Amino acid sequence: MIAAQRVSAAVPARAGLGLRGPHVAEIIATRAAVAWLEVHPENYMSEGPGLAALERIRRDYPLSLHGVGLSLGSAEGIDPAHLARLGRLVGRLEPGLVSEHLSWSVSGGIYLNDLLPLPLDEEALETVARNVETMQEALGRRILVENPSAYVRFRHSTIPEPEFLEELARRTGCGLLCDVNNVYVSCVNFGGDPQAYLDALPAAEIGEIHLAGHFRTARQGRLLLIDDHGCRVSEPVWALYEHALERFGAVPTLIEWDREIPALDVLMREAARADALMRRASEGVGRARVA
Amino acid sequence: MPGLRDLQRSFRVALLAGDAAALAPLLLEDGMSYESRLDVYRNNISGSLSAVLAETFPAVRRLVDARFFDYAAQTFIRTLPPEGPCLHGYGAAFPDFLAEFPPCRELVYLADVARLEWLLHEAAFAAEVPPLRAAALASVPAEKTPALKLRFHPSLALLEAPWPIDRIWEANRPETGSEETIDLAESGVRLEIARRAGTVALHRLDAAAFAFRSALLEGSALETAALAAFERDPGFDLASELAALFREELVTGISR
């Protein structure tokens, strides 16, 4: 087969969208003005029409593969068959970015379809570092690792999460994906300071930012935020995003929306808002340099 | 303090079996019970997997109503959770589970409708392979024809049921749902499911064509498949039935 002409793989420092089923046909037909797109590779691991449509889309858009199923935190290691499938997909789609999560989802050969929390201690750090190295070696490239939303914490966690991520990047050479909504959700759920969290991350390692909506609820009279990707990005998260841009500069920023998926133009407006904030941040940096 | 492997096993048991005895001592409780916190993960898992099943089995869901479907789905998820992250493969065992699930034993046709929906789902996800033209048969010498074997499009599947499940399915699809009454005693059906030009289609076959295509799909030689068809119908027209397989773009390869 002859590879069709494609746009460059590089994901630009602009706002992109998570590509979801209901929008695929519209994006192909209208060549919607989106700077780049991100998908979950697990949805494209059969050689069916879905993958063919994604290859069509890849001709016009840079792509990011954001894994949800590799279970980098599993003590039993990562599934070599799943990693091989991911490797084949990376070869076919030439994504500009590949990322996964600081979490686990596989235990005893059972796949728990969620991003489950790790105790933040030396054993977990060694486990994740080993799995990240296996992944990077198999794919022959650097990956980004994302901070998850948390709903429980372990008594024996000894390392603050930003420090854990920084040390993971130092040991493996991986980059980091900063999910600003997850920072906010976890900090509200456990009474942390989200700006201090961002300030503690190593700015040079941040290769991508995620923005999404969350759901507010209460349990036993206490506020609980749930990262459900089911609505617009909340105002406090936009404010935190501005702080992140001051810290990290403009980096590729994704709008994620997975439940009750709205019309494409709603997502495009969220992306436009992120783009405007990124432009302002770069201009601000430019002025600072001139001064 | 347990190692990470034991902690993850305890977490899995707490989420799937609801028993947090081993996990609880490891969790911080600051103003909110650990059960409330674990429920967030339980709801994420059961909600997302239920949604996967509801999307794959919409007619089954309409037949039993959404609340009962959720109950059956939750039981299935706890009994047979996924073994990998490619969730388009999750639900293959749901039809057999429904067949054995006591609360819906009276809906004798339900498992067969679920089997049909699973095959339609698989056909939509199957790999794309270009069809072979009938002209390819010209390269087969006459004396080799009886031993000829065919390879078929990965989406092709055949299903036989003692109820009119195609009509039950049609009447319960979200797109075409109706309130018509279907007589179960009407007739059994032999169905073919295949994707052509991007669209999954379903149609009935007669007994001879079904026997012919089933035998070929299972890897039998042309002669064996033809004999199976003649057994059902002495008037079976082999030449035109063979041509139909190519015309319908079902054949992707031949081997002698």
HADDOCK unambig.tbl for C-alpha pairs under 7 A between the chains (distance, minus, plus):
assign (segid A and resid 42 and name CA) (segid B and resid 85 and name CA) 6.47 0.50 0.50
assign (segid A and resid 42 and name CA) (segid B and resid 86 and name CA) 5.12 0.50 0.50
assign (segid A and resid 43 and name CA) (segid B and resid 86 and name CA) 6.52 0.50 0.50
assign (segid A and resid 46 and name CA) (segid B and resid 125 and name CA) 6.61 0.50 0.50
assign (segid A and resid 46 and name CA) (segid B and resid 126 and name CA) 6.92 0.50 0.50
assign (segid A and resid 46 and name CA) (segid B and resid 127 and name CA) 6.63 0.50 0.50
assign (segid A and resid 47 and name CA) (segid B and resid 126 and name CA) 6.69 0.50 0.50
assign (segid A and resid 47 and name CA) (segid B and resid 127 and name CA) 4.41 0.50 0.50
assign (segid A and resid 47 and name CA) (segid B and resid 128 and name CA) 6.81 0.50 0.50
assign (segid A and resid 48 and name CA) (segid B and resid 125 and name CA) 4.98 0.50 0.50
assign (segid A and resid 48 and name CA) (segid B and resid 126 and name CA) 4.96 0.50 0.50
assign (segid A and resid 48 and name CA) (segid B and resid 127 and name CA) 4.01 0.50 0.50
assign (segid A and resid 48 and name CA) (segid B and resid 128 and name CA) 5.61 0.50 0.50
assign (segid A and resid 49 and name CA) (segid B and resid 125 and name CA) 6.74 0.50 0.50
assign (segid A and resid 49 and name CA) (segid B and resid 128 and name CA) 6.81 0.50 0.50
assign (segid A and resid 69 and name CA) (segid B and resid 85 and name CA) 5.08 0.50 0.50
assign (segid A and resid 75 and name CA) (segid B and resid 4 and name CA) 5.91 0.50 0.50
assign (segid A and resid 75 and name CA) (segid B and resid 5 and name CA) 5.04 0.50 0.50
assign (segid A and resid 76 and name CA) (segid B and resid 5 and name CA) 6.78 0.50 0.50
assign (segid A and resid 107 and name CA) (segid B and resid 8 and name CA) 6.17 0.50 0.50
assign (segid A and resid 107 and name CA) (segid B and resid 9 and name CA) 6.08 0.50 0.50
assign (segid A and resid 107 and name CA) (segid B and resid 12 and name CA) 6.84 0.50 0.50
assign (segid A and resid 109 and name CA) (segid B and resid 83 and name CA) 5.90 0.50 0.50
assign (segid A and resid 110 and name CA) (segid B and resid 81 and name CA) 6.58 0.50 0.50
assign (segid A and resid 110 and name CA) (segid B and resid 82 and name CA) 6.13 0.50 0.50
assign (segid A and resid 110 and name CA) (segid B and resid 83 and name CA) 4.74 0.50 0.50
assign (segid A and resid 111 and name CA) (segid B and resid 82 and name CA) 5.33 0.50 0.50
assign (segid A and resid 111 and name CA) (segid B and resid 83 and name CA) 5.06 0.50 0.50
assign (segid A and resid 111 and name CA) (segid B and resid 84 and name CA) 5.29 0.50 0.50
assign (segid A and resid 111 and name CA) (segid B and resid 85 and name CA) 6.38 0.50 0.50
assign (segid A and resid 112 and name CA) (segid B and resid 45 and name CA) 6.55 0.50 0.50
assign (segid A and resid 113 and name CA) (segid B and resid 45 and name CA) 5.24 0.50 0.50
assign (segid A and resid 114 and name CA) (segid B and resid 41 and name CA) 6.98 0.50 0.50
assign (segid A and resid 114 and name CA) (segid B and resid 44 and name CA) 6.55 0.50 0.50
assign (segid A and resid 114 and name CA) (segid B and resid 45 and name CA) 5.91 0.50 0.50
assign (segid A and resid 124 and name CA) (segid B and resid 4 and name CA) 6.92 0.50 0.50
assign (segid A and resid 151 and name CA) (segid B and resid 37 and name CA) 5.63 0.50 0.50
assign (segid A and resid 152 and name CA) (segid B and resid 27 and name CA) 6.84 0.50 0.50
assign (segid A and resid 152 and name CA) (segid B and resid 37 and name CA) 6.01 0.50 0.50
assign (segid A and resid 153 and name CA) (segid B and resid 27 and name CA) 5.85 0.50 0.50
assign (segid A and resid 153 and name CA) (segid B and resid 28 and name CA) 5.65 0.50 0.50
assign (segid A and resid 154 and name CA) (segid B and resid 26 and name CA) 5.61 0.50 0.50
assign (segid A and resid 154 and name CA) (segid B and resid 27 and name CA) 4.54 0.50 0.50
assign (segid A and resid 154 and name CA) (segid B and resid 28 and name CA) 5.62 0.50 0.50
assign (segid A and resid 155 and name CA) (segid B and resid 26 and name CA) 5.59 0.50 0.50
assign (segid A and resid 155 and name CA) (segid B and resid 27 and name CA) 5.52 0.50 0.50
assign (segid A and resid 155 and name CA) (segid B and resid 28 and name CA) 5.31 0.50 0.50
assign (segid A and resid 219 and name CA) (segid B and resid 32 and name CA) 6.94 0.50 0.50
assign (segid A and resid 219 and name CA) (segid B and resid 36 and name CA) 6.91 0.50 0.50
assign (segid A and resid 220 and name CA) (segid B and resid 32 and name CA) 6.27 0.50 0.50
